[in-house]
């Protein structure tokens, strides 16, 4: 009998792409909520799992050598789970490399650029027009890249549904019905295909009851300097401050 994977996570795009994968792969898992607004990510217990103080993190009691495996970085987790189960990743050839290519596109492009836009639009204490314009333009460009690629394709790695699709969806789903963005019909069709999958819906809904009103999804009600400190300020950088001699 396979032991349950422990997942440290929260209701964010990076957290949701791992719950989507776990649901699609039929893996038993226990989700443990990490409240980043309260600073759970800075606790010694969590830092022992991930010194980079970010979720998601998994602990797989049945690692590759039979020993427990702790792994962080959402893209690495998706790749690990796909290799572990032999699912949602082509076994060899060009298709496997293309799946990895689009996974890296999400990790290096979609996530950082969309995340920076959200930071400067919603979370930054002061508005910076240059930053907002820069990341808005980059989001628009990346969506255009996706839309062009999907014009004659069902999934990102050709006709094979893969972890690349799972990685992309939680970051992109909210853009397709945004009237302030250019229409991306092929991305919209892909989002609809994804969300028609029951396992995807379960993955998106995981820990939805933990959505706090202070974050974008909760409506940004009550977000204050203490929360900002935990995410971007003194609390986040406390370990890196060198004390004067």
N, C-alpha and C positions, 0 to 999 in steps of 0.2 A: 504494500500500500504506500503510495506516494505521500510524503509529508507536505504540509501546507507551507506555502511561501509567505513570509511576512513582508508587507509593503508599508513603508513609512511615506506618507503622502498627504495631499490636501487637494481641494477642488480648484486646480489650476490647469492650464493646457498641458504642461509637462507631466503633471500627475495623471491627467485623464488619458494621455496616450498610452501609459503603462496599464491602466485598468482596462482600456479597450483591448490591448493585447492579451492580458490575462483572461478576459472573458472570451475572446475569440478562440484562444488556444485551449479552453476548458480546464485551466489550471486552478487548483484550489488555493485560495489565498486569504490572508487576514489583513485588512487595512487598518493601520494605526495612524490616527490623525495627528499631524504636526501643525500647531497653530503658530504660524510665522508672525502674526501681528502681536502675539504675546511673548515672542522670543524663544519658543521651544527649540528652534534650530541652533540656538547658542548654548544649549545645555551641554554639560560634559558627556552625558549619555549619548546625545545625538552626534556630537562631534567625534565620538569614538567610532561611529558608523561612517560619517562623512566629514572629514576635516574642512571641506569646502562649504559646510553648513547650508546645503540645499537639499530639497527633496525633488524627485522620489529616490528612495533607497530600497533595495530588496535584500532580504536574507533568504537564501535557498538552502534548506537543510540537506538537499541532495545535489551538491555541486558536482562539477565535472569529475573530480577524483574521489567522489563519495563523501567528501567533507563539506561542512557548511560553507556557502559562498556569499559574501557580502559585496554588493555592487551598486555604484551610483553613477549618475549621468544617464538621462532618460534614453538617449540614442543607444548607448552601450547596453542598457537593460533590454531594449527591444531586440537588439541583435543577439544577445545571449539567450533570451527566451525563444527566439525563432530557431536558433541552432539546437537548443535543448530539446525542443519538441519536433523539429523537422517540419515546421509549418510556417507558411507565409513568407518564405524566403527561397527563391529558386536554388536548387542544389548546386548548380555550376553554370559556367558559361556567361555570356554577355548579360543575360537577364539578371543574374545574381549581382553583377557589378552595377547594373543600372538601378537596381533596388537600393544598393548602398549609396549610389550617387544622389538619388533623390532624398534618402534619409539625411545625408550630409547637407543637402540644400536646405532642408528644414532646420537642421541644427545650427548651421552657419549663417543662414539668411532669414528665413521666415521667423524663427523664434526671437533672435536678437533684434531684428528690425521692428517687428510688430511690438515686441516688449518695450523697446525704447520709445516708440510712439506713445504707447499707453502710459509710460512713466511721465513723459513731458506734458501730455494732454491732461492726465488725471491726478498724478501723484506729486509732481514737482510743486514746491511751495510758490515759486514764481514762474510765470509764463515766459518761455523763450521762443520767440517766433521763428528764429533760424532753425532751431532743433526740431520744432514741430513741422516746419516745411520740409526739412531734410528727410525725416522719417516718414512723413506722409507720402512724399514722392517715391521713396524707396518701397514702401508697402504697395503703392499703385503699380510700380514697375514689376515687383515680384509676382503680384497677382496676374499681370499680363503674361509673364513667362509661363506661369501655370496654365493659364487659359489657352495659350497657343499650343502647349504640349498636349493638352487634353482634347484638342479639336478632333483628332482621329484616334483617340485612345480611350479605353474604359478606365484604366488604372494608371498610376504613375510609372510602374515598371511594365509597360506594355499591357498585355491582357491578363497579367497575374496580379491579383490582389495581394498586397504585401504590407510589411511593417512600415514601408515608406508612406503608404496611404494613412495608416493608423497614426503616424507621427504628425502628419500635416493637419488632419481634420480639426482637432480642438483649437488650433490657432486660427483656422480659416473660416470655420462655420459661421461666425458672427459677421463676416464681411459681405456675404452674398446678398443679403437683403438690406444693406445699408444704402439709402438713397443718395448719400453724399459721395459714394464711390462709383466709378464707371462700371457699367454692366459687364460681368464676366460669365456669359451663359454656360460655357463648358465647365467652369469651376462650380457653378450652381448645380448643374446636372450631376457632377461627381459628388458633391456634398449630399444631394438627395439620395444617390445610390448608397453612400456610406450610412446615412442615418436610417435607411430602410432595413439595415441589418440589426436583428435583435441584440446581438452581443455588443455592437457599437453603442446602442442606446443604453444598455446596462453599464457599459464603461463610462459613458458621458454622465450618467446619473449617480455614479458612485460618489459618496460623501457630499452629495448636493445639499443635504441637511446641515452641512458644516459651513456653507457659504455665509460669510459675515456681511452685515450691511455696510461695513466700511470700505469694501473693495468694489471694483468696477461692476462686477456682476450683481452685487448687492445694492448698487445705487450710490455708492460713495457717501453714505450717511455716517458722520462721526469720525472720519479719518482725521487724525491729528498728529501733532509733532512726536508723540511717543511712538505711534505706529510707524511714522516716517523714520524715526531713529532705529527701530528694530530692522527695518528693511534696507534703508539706504544711508543712515547716519551714524552717530556715535556708537550705538549698541552693535551695529553691524561691523564696525571697524575697530572696536575696542582692542581686539587681540593684536592688531597690526600697529598700534600706536607705541612708538619708542619713548620711554620715559627719559627725561633729562637726567644726566649723571650729577 
